[in-house]
């Protein structure tokens, strides 16, 4: 990785004529850990990386908040490749194996055009090379957020690209199609008229062994939703059976990385239990098979793989109703992970799903207490206060104390007014809604909490640099309830 700050890295890239490889992640992010274990530690990646200026933004730094805004980072991990001149070329999708990843990096070295330009070229009928199509197929469309598409509707563009991709390039074409399908599945306002076409195309893909191998991770992540949302009632059992057979065969393939197999086992469990009554229909042989594969995968995880692998595997047990085993796997994650708070939050989720509100809040609080690093503590602190308000709105003293602690922590960090504008806006919205829902019996107490928090914020804002005081963090935080109170 480049030894220096981001601007120096881009300067070095321009001077050396090398593209930039920028990785944005976090210590607690399981998919970041998976990327590090399956790609970044491979000799082939290390050799290729020497032809780039590689930037690692995977640590917990207050500066990373600014960089996240600067590079329009949406979700983790985010990997962006820039030209030597600093123009964004592509964002690399997750779920690629080493061969696919190396292919994308080699394309970037061959001075392909930016994805944004390629989309416009396809739409205008201009010439597009096979390498251009390969780059389009490997793009992280779910993280685009207008980077390459502008104001265009992503699913519609991806359907258009998949339709125009030459049939001989079946790999990129299938990835574009699945990216469009995933966006359709995620869209609450999806067009149901497209379901039959997507299902027909999916069935064609499922009958092609080469395409199956190229899209294993995408198929595993969406299988349950495909069964419940894409297929009609009569077609659901057949699609479910096809997907389960695919996952089972791949999960038994010891040549695949154990993290990929863990992800496939999770896909199997979620798809096998996707429909009402599915869990009760599972045979003893099926349960024995999945439990044995899950136990074996846990045993095969090395220290670099444990965080990502255990995150997938506890969810296998949970989907199957094996809550004791799920909890035991989470407890192992707490013991071995450098980010135990991630697994503490998952234990809180289990308690919340079971209706154990106080136990859930206790785990969420323990998770926040266990975090380290400024941005991680900010994320978990905001999450805890939001959940406390949602799950225990009657705990007025607890909400006040936790909010004060959070403000104290955020406001003592460097650049807090700019770095945490969105975080303070979220906190403000949550607390405003909470105070507005008060009944006559506790309205005054809630408004008193709001007044004290605003006073606390004003104290920090007065100490800030004069030019920073106009930030929305200071000018708009918790204003409405005080106005309502004085009225």
N, C-alpha and C positions, 0 to 999 in steps of 0.2 A: 504494500500500500504506500501511496505517496506520503512522504514525511514533510508535512507543511499544511498550511490552511488551504481552503477551497480556491480562493482567488489565485494563490500562488500556483496551485495545480493547473488551473486553466491557462495561466501565463506560460507554464512549462510545456503544456500541450501545444500551444501555438508556436513556441520556439522550436520544439522537437518535431513538429508535424505529426504528432500522435493523437488519436482519438482519446476521449475521456470515458472511463468506466466509473460511474458513480453508484455506490450502494448506500441505500438509506434503510436502516433497520433499528432494532432495539434488542436489549439483552433478554427481555421477557417474551419476545415474539416467537412462538413455536415454528412458524413457517420460515422465519429468518434463520433459526437454528437448523432447520432442515436444509435450507439453501447452503449454509456454511458446511454442513456435514457431507452433503451429496455432491456439491459442485466446487466450492471454494478450496477444499482440501485436496482436490484431485490434481495430479501432476500436469495433466493436459491443460487444465484451467490456469494453473500457475505459469506454465510456459506461455500461454496465449496472453496472459495479463501483462507480460513484460513488453508487449507491443502497444499497450495502452498507458495512459496515466490513470491509475486506479485510485479512487477516493473512497475511503471508508467513513461513512457517517452512521455507524452502528452503535456508537456509544451514547451515554446519557449526558448531554451537554446542553446548556441553555442556548448556545449558538445554533443547535440543531433545529430549534423551533423556527428561527429565521430562515434557515436553509430549507426547511420543509415548505414554508410559504414561497420562498424564492423559486423553488423548482416545482411547485404545485404537486406536492406529494399527497397522494390519497391512498391510504392503506399501506401495510407493511408485509413483506419487504417491497421496496420499490428499487428497481435497477434501471438506470437511464444511461444511454450511450450518446455522447456528443461528438461532433466533428472537431478536428483540431482548432477550428475557429470558434467553437463554443455553440454551434447550432445543434439543437436536439435532433438526433437521428431516429431513435427508437426507445421504447420501454419494453424490457424483456419480460415475457409472461412467466408465471410460475408453472410448476409441474413438468418442466422439461428435463430430460435425462442429459447426461454429460455430452453425448453425441449431438443432440439437438442444440444444447447451449453453445457448444463449440462452433456449430454451424452459424449461429447468429453472430457470434463474435467475429468469425471469419468474413461474414458479409459486411460487417461494419468496417473491417480493415480494407475491404475492396471498394470503399468510397461509394456505397449505394446512396440513393437519395433519401431524404427524411421521409418518414411515414406520412406526414402531412401532405407532402408533394405527391407521393405515390397515390394517395386516395383521390386527389384531384385529377391526376393523370388517368386513372382508371375511369373515372366518371366522365372525363372529356373525350375518351376514346384514344388518347395518346399512347405511344408505345410503352409497354411495361415488360421488363425482362423476367425470366424465370426466377432470378435472384431477388428481384423486387417482390414477386409474389411470396417467396419464402420469408422475406422480412415481414410482410403483411401478416402472414400466418402465425408468426411467432411474437407478434405485438401483444402487449398487455392491455387489451381493449377495456377490461373492467376498471382500469386505473386511468383511463384517458381523460375523462372529465373536460372535454373540449380541447385538449392539447392538439390532437391531429384532426378532429372532426369539427371544431368550432361549434356552431349552433345546430349542426345536423343531428338528427336522431340516430343514435348509435346502432340500434338493432336494424333499422332500415338500411343503413349504409353497409352493415356487415352482410345482410342478406344479398344486397346488390353485389358486393365483392365476391361472395361465395358463388353467385350465379355466373359471374364473368371470369372467374379463375379457370384457366384451361383444365380440362378433365385429366390430362396427363400428370398434372401436379396435384394428385389426390390428397397428399399430406397437408399442404397449406390450405387446400379447399375444405378439408374436413375440419381443420382447426378454426377457420373462419365461420363455418356453419355452427360448430358447437359454441363458439363465442356468442353468436347471434341467439342461439337457443338458450344459453344461460341468462342472457339479458331478458329474453322473453319470459323465462320462468321467474325472474326476480321482479318483474313488472306487475304490480297489482292491477294496472289498467291494461293488461295484455289483450291483444286481439284474439279471441277464441277461434276465429276463422283460420288462423295460421296453424292450428294444432295438427290437423291431418297431414299437412305438408311437412312439418317438422318431424312428425312420427314416421312418415314414409322414408324421409332422408336418414333418420336415425337408424331405422331397421336396415337400410342398405349399408350403412357404416358398420353396424354390428355383425354383418355377414362377411366383412373383409378383415382377415386376420392381421394384415399389415397395418391397417388403419386403427384397429383396436389397440395394438401395441403403441402406436404413436400418440394415442389420446387416453391412456389409462387413467391418469390422474383426473382429467376433466370429467370423464365418465363416472369415476368413483365419487366425485364431489357432488354430482347432480343426480345420481341414480334415483334416490328416494323421491325427489321432486318430479322427475320424469314420469315415474310410475303414477303418482297421485294427481299430477296436473296435466301431463301431456296426453296420456292414454285414456280412452273411454273405459267404462266398467268392463266391457267384454274383452278389451285388449290388454287390460292391466296385468292379468296373470301371466300372459305370454311374454310381455316386455319384462316383467319382474324376473321370470325364469331365465330369460336371456342374459340379463345383467348379472344375476347371481352366479350363473355359470361362468361368465367372464371373470368376475371378481375372484371366484374360488380357484379357477385355473391359474390366474396370475399370482394369487397369494401363495400358492404352492410352488411357485417358480423361485427356487433358491438363488438363481442368478440375479434376481432383482434385489436392489438395496433394501435392507430391512425397513427403512422408513417408508419406502414406497409400498411394501407389503403391509405395513401397519395401516397405511392410509386406505388400502384396498379392503382390509378386514373391517375397518370402520364403515366403508361404503357398503360392504356386504350386510353388516348388521343393520344399518339404517334402512337399506332397501328391503331387506327381509322382513322388517317390522313396519313398513310404510303404510300398509292398509289396515283398517280396523280388524281386530281379531288375529292378525298375523302372528303375533308373539305366541299365542296359544296353539297355533298350527305347526310350529317348528317341531320337528321330530327329535327324538333323543340322539340319533346319529348326527343330525345337523348341529345340535348344541354341543355335543362332544367334540365335533370337528372344529367349530369356531373357538371353543374354549382352549383346546389344545394348541391351535395356531396362535392365539393371542398370548397364552402363557409362554410359548416358545419364543415369540417375537420379543417379549419383555426380557427374557434371558439373553437374547442376542444383542441387545442394545449396548453399545459402548458408551463411555462418558460423554462423547460429543453428540451422541444421538438420543440420550435419555430424555431431555426436555421435550423435544419434538415427538419422539416415539410414544412416551407415556401420555402425552396430550391426546394422541389419536386413540390409544388403546384403552384408556379408561372409558372412552365414549362407546367403544365396542360393547363392553360389559353393561353399560347403562342402557343402551338401546335394547339389549336383550332382557332387561329387567333384573340383571344380576347386580343389585346395588351394593351388596357387601364387597364384591370383587372390585367394583368401580371405586369405592371409597379406599380400599386397600391400595389400589394403583395410584390414586391421588396422594395418599400418605407417602408412598414411595417417592413420588415426584417431589413432595415437600422436603424429603430427606436428602435427595441427591441433586436437586436442581440449584443452580446459582440464583434462580429467580423463584423461590418458593411461594411468594405471594401470588403468582399466577395460578398455582394449584389450590391455594387457600381460597381464592375467588371462585374456583370451580366447586369446591366443597360448599361454599355459600350458595351457589346456584342449585346444587342438589337439595339443600335444605329449603330453599325458596320454592322449588318445584313441589316439595312434599308438604308445603303449607306451614313450615316451621319458621315463622317470621323472625323471632328473636334469635334463634340459632343461626339463621342466615346472616342477620346483621352482625352478630358476634364474629362470624368468620370474615365478613367484609371488613370489619374494623381491624381484625388481626392482619388481614392482607395489607391494608394501608400502613399499619404500624411496622410491617416487615419490609416495606419498600425502601430502596436507597436510590440516591441520585435525584436531582432537582425535577426533571421533567416526568420521571416515573412517579415520584411522590405527588406531583401535581395531578397526573392522570388518575391515580388511585384515590387521592383525596377528593377530587371532584366527583368521582364515581360513588364514593361512600356517602357524601353529603346528599347527592341526588337520590340515592336509594333510601337513605334514612328518611328523607322527606316523603318519598313515595310510599314506603312501607310502614312508617311509624310517625305520621304527621302530628300525633298527639304528644310526642316527646319534644316539647318546646325547649326545655333546657338543653337536652342533648343536641338538638339542631343548632341552637345558638352557640354552644361550646365548640362543636365540630366546625362550624362555619368560621368562628373566630380563629381557631387553630389554622385552618386552611388559608385564610387571608394573611395571617402572620407569616406562614411559610412562603407563600407566593410573593408577597410584597417585599421580602427581604432578599430576593434574588436579583441579580444584575439584569437590567432591561425588562423588568417585570411588566411595566405598563404596556409595552409593545408586544412582548412575547405572549402574554396571557389575556389579550383582549377578548379572544373567543371564549376562553375558559371563564373569565369573569362575566361575560354576557350570558353564558349558559347558567352559571350560578345565580345571577341576578334574576333570570327568567324563572328558575325553579323556586326561588324564595318569594318572588312577587306572587306567583300563582298560589303558593302555600299561604301567604298572608291574606290573599283575597278570598280564600275558601273558609276563613275563620268564622265560627258562629259567635254569637254575642258573649258566650261564656268565656272564650279565650281570645277574642279579637285584640283586646288591649295588650295581652302578653305577647302575642305574635308581632304586633306593631312595635312593641318595645324592643324586641329582638332585632327587627329591621332597623330601627333608629340607632341602636348601639353598633350594628355592623356598618352602617353608613358613616357614623362618627369615626369608627376605627379606620375605614377606608380614607376618609378625609384627612386624618392625621398622617397617613402615609403619603397621600398626594401632595400635601403641603411641603413635605420634605423632598419631593422629587425635583428634578431639574425643571426650570421654568418652561422650557420648550416642550416638555413631556406632559405637563399638567392638563393640556387640552385633549389628551387621548380619551377615547370613549370610556375607557376603564374608570376614569375619574368623573367625567361629566354626566354619565348616565347610570352609574351603578345604583340600583335600588331607589330610584327617584320617585316612582309613581306612588307607592304606598304612603310616603311621607306627605306628598301633596294631598292624597285622599284623607290622611289623618288631620292635617291642618284645616281642610275644608269642613 
